[in-house]
Amino acid sequence: MSQYRSLADSGKEWVFRREEPFVTQEDRAAILLMTESAGANIWRDYISDAFLYPDLFSKDMWVKTGKTGEDDWESVWESDELKLPEGVLTHCANWGDDTKVYFCCHADFVIETTWGVFARSWKAFLFLDSDAVLVGRKKKQALQFCENGQVALLLRP
């Protein structure tokens, strides 16, 4: 049984099919929506076993306490610049293009891709739910793209 489900069936595929920001067909093929159960496992293991949505996080949860800094994502997102904000690139400097990452909107909506694909198409990802958390497989660094236009640079426990 596959651990992925169709992004088209979720109603969110349009995010990656827009003309701007453009996501190549090759990159779209590497953006995989996890089944609800597989996504819930990633959420439980990497994000929280107590909270299902980012807006429910308590102030003592690692996403709140593990913040090492922040950067502005919104002004870069609105500009013609394609690269992620410099603070994000520095924070995740040890992530290779093939590092598996999980873009976690909530416990039932987790997307798996690679750091290279995410870095090229991050603007499209941010059309999805606010306050999403990005974690890298076997990586301590994490990011939370906050609704206020800031990206929290995080370290997981």
C-alpha positions in Angstrom: 0.0 0.0 0.0 1.3 3.4 -0.9 2.1 6.0 1.7 1.1 8.7 -0.8 -2.3 10.0 -2.1 -3.2 12.2 -5.0 -2.5 15.9 -4.6 -5.2 16.5 -7.2 -7.8 14.9 -4.9 -6.8 17.2 -2.0 -7.9 20.3 -3.9 -4.4 21.8 -3.4 -2.7 20.8 -6.7 -3.4 24.3 -8.2 -0.7 25.7 -5.9 1.9 23.8 -7.9 0.3 24.4 -11.3 0.3 28.2 -11.3 2.2 30.1 -13.9 3.8 32.2 -11.2 5.5 30.9 -9.2 6.3 28.3 -11.8 7.0 24.7 -10.7 8.5 22.4 -13.4 6.8 19.2 -14.2 9.8 17.3 -12.9 9.6 19.1 -9.6 5.8 18.6 -9.4 6.4 14.8 -9.8 8.6 14.9 -6.7 6.0 16.7 -4.5 4.2 13.9 -2.8 1.2 14.3 -0.5 1.3 11.7 2.2 -1.8 9.6 3.1 -3.5 10.8 6.2 -2.0 7.9 8.3 1.5 8.3 6.9 1.3 12.1 7.4 0.0 11.6 10.9 3.1 9.4 11.7 5.5 12.1 10.4 3.6 14.8 12.4 3.7 12.7 15.5 7.4 11.8 15.1 8.7 15.2 14.0 6.2 17.8 15.2 3.9 16.8 18.0 2.1 13.9 19.5 -0.2 16.3 21.5 -1.3 18.9 19.0 -2.8 18.4 15.5 -2.6 21.9 14.2 0.1 24.7 14.5 -2.4 27.2 15.9 -2.9 24.9 18.9 0.8 24.6 19.8 1.5 25.4 23.5 4.2 27.9 24.4 6.4 25.2 25.9 6.4 23.0 22.7 9.7 22.7 20.9 8.4 24.8 17.9 8.0 27.7 20.3 11.1 27.0 22.5 13.5 25.9 19.8 13.6 29.2 18.0 17.2 30.4 17.3 16.3 33.3 15.1 14.0 34.5 12.3 14.0 36.0 8.9 11.5 37.8 6.7 10.0 35.5 4.1 7.1 37.7 3.0 9.1 40.5 1.3 11.3 37.9 -0.5 8.2 36.0 -1.5 6.6 39.1 -3.0 9.8 40.1 -4.9 11.2 38.7 -8.1 13.9 36.9 -6.1 13.6 33.2 -6.5 16.0 32.1 -3.7 14.9 31.4 -0.2 15.7 34.1 2.4 19.4 34.2 3.2 18.7 33.3 6.9 17.0 30.1 5.8 19.8 29.1 3.5 22.4 29.7 6.2 20.3 27.9 8.9 19.9 24.8 6.6 23.3 25.0 5.0 24.1 21.4 5.8 21.0 20.1 3.9 21.9 18.6 0.5 19.5 18.9 -2.4 18.6 15.3 -1.9 17.7 15.7 1.8 14.1 14.4 2.3 11.9 17.1 3.8 8.4 17.2 5.1 6.2 20.3 4.7 3.8 19.9 7.6 0.6 22.0 7.4 -1.2 19.9 10.1 -1.4 16.3 11.1 -3.6 15.3 8.1 -1.7 17.3 5.5 2.0 16.5 5.1 4.0 16.8 1.9 7.2 14.9 1.3 9.8 16.2 -1.2 13.5 17.0 -1.3 15.3 20.1 -0.1 16.3 20.9 -3.7 12.7 20.8 -4.9 11.5 22.8 -1.9 14.2 25.4 -2.4 13.3 25.9 -6.1 9.5 26.0 -5.5 9.2 27.4 -1.9 7.0 30.2 -3.1 4.3 27.8 -4.3 4.4 25.9 -1.0 3.6 29.1 0.9 0.2 29.3 -0.9 -0.8 26.4 1.4 -1.8 26.7 5.1 -0.1 29.3 7.3 2.3 28.4 10.1 3.5 25.2 8.3 6.6 23.6 9.7 9.3 22.2 7.5 11.5 19.5 8.9 14.4 17.6 7.3 14.7 13.8 7.8 17.5 13.1 10.3 18.2 16.9 10.6 18.0 19.1 13.7 17.2 22.3 11.9 13.6 23.1 11.1 11.6 26.1 9.8 8.2 27.5 10.6 6.7 29.9 8.0 4.6 32.1 10.2 1.5 34.0 9.1 3.1 37.2 10.2 5.6 37.0 7.3 8.5 35.7 9.4 10.2 32.4 9.2 11.2 31.0 12.5 14.6 29.3 12.4 14.3 26.3 14.7 16.3 23.5 16.3 14.4 20.3 17.0 15.2 18.5 20.3 
